[in-house]
Every structure is written in structure tokens, then in C-alpha cells.
Amino acid sequence: MKPVEQTCFDKVILRHRSVIETVFDELKNLCQIEHTRHRSPANFVVNLLAGLVAYCLIPSKPKIPVAGTYLQA
């Protein structure tokens, strides 16, 4: 493969990839967001919103340090 020039944004995101992967894992497994066979679009939206609400209620979420403060991932 040819080497590709990375932007500053790509470098920052790659440094925090493990935190991002952890958030995706929690959304898929703990909040059960990933489900491929919904019978209607309304069921898909309800399941997605319920999963996001469940994620918001988790007390300890992974965080990415940004300039001395923490942004929730």
C-alpha cells in the first residue's frame, strides 16, 4: 500500500481510537443498539432512541481528555 498523508484530525482520532471503540462496544452490547431485522421503521427508531437513553443513564462513560477538560465520548 502507498503511504497516505494524514491530516491533524486523523492523527488525533487515531490516538483516541480505543476510547471510540469502547463507546461503540457499549452501544452495541450493553444498550443493544445493533439489531438488523426490524419489522417497521417505527420499531427501528424506538429501539435506537431507547438504546441512546440507556447509554445516557450509564453512570461511568469513557472520556477523551481535551485541553485540560474532559469531553464525554
N, C-alpha and C positions, 0 to 999 in steps of 0.2 A: 504494500500500500504506500501511496505517496504521503509524505508528511503534510499536514494541513495546518495553516496558520490559525491559532486560537485567539479569539478576542478576550478582552479582560473579563467580560461577563462569563464566558465559557470557563475560564480558569477559576473564578470564584465558585461557580456552580459545581465544578468537579471536586473542589476542596470539601464541599459540604454534601457530597453525594450520599454518604452513609446516613445522614440525618433525613434526607429526602426519601431514600429507600425505606427507612424505618416508618415514616409517616404513611407511605403507600401501603406498607405491610399492615399497619394498624387499621387503615381504612378498609382493606380487603378482608382481613381475618377477624379482627375484633368487632368492627362495625358492619361487616357483611355487605359491603357496597357492591362487590363483584357478583353479579348474577346475570346470566346471559339469556335466559328464556322467560321473559315477561309476557303475559298474555295480552296486555294493553299498554299503551304509552302512559296512561294514568298510573298504573301499578309501578312502572319504572320510576316515575317522578316521585311517588310516595316513598318507595324504597330508598331512593337516593337521598331525599330530604331527611328521612328517619336515620339513615346512616351518618349524615353530616351532623345532625343534632346529637347523636350518640357520641360522635368524636368530640364535639364541643364540651360535652359533660365529663369527659375523661379528665381526672384531676391533674395528672402529670403528663404533659405533652413534650416531645423533643423540641429543642430551641436552637436557633443559629445565632451566635454572637455577631453583632454588627455595631462597630464603632463604640464599644463600651456599653451598649444596651443590648437587650435581647429581643429579637422578633420571634414570635411563635411561628413554627413551621407548619 
